[in-house]
Amino acid sequence: MVTSTGVHDCSLLDGFYVTNDDHEIIGLITYHITSQTCEIISLDSLEENKGIGSQLMQMVEEKATQQQCNLLTLVTTNDN
């Protein structure tokens, strides 16, 4: 994944996922923390209007707070 801060291999990043009742992944978020900044690198939700993206965002916000980050960033593209 290419972002304004560089090139990231999402398979190596920290993240969270959400599964459905059949244990299939239906949402995934990856992030990178440097110094006091947390950058969300990817956010994918396979089922719309169920709050999956919001739930994943909240999980990263909590992690960023635990890591004493004072800035959380997310860049969107035309695909979003």
C-alpha angles and dihedrals in degrees: 000000000000117000135166088268097052145279118320132192100218092201088066097046128097115253151139135243139198124216133198126231090279090056092249117144109249099167138027135180128184127192143177125214122203123171104318097336128094115197120194106220102182137008122183128174119179097191118054129220096016098104094249094132091046091050092051092047090052091052091054092045089055092048091048090051091050089052090050095243114167096193131049117188135189125173118205129203136202088272091066 
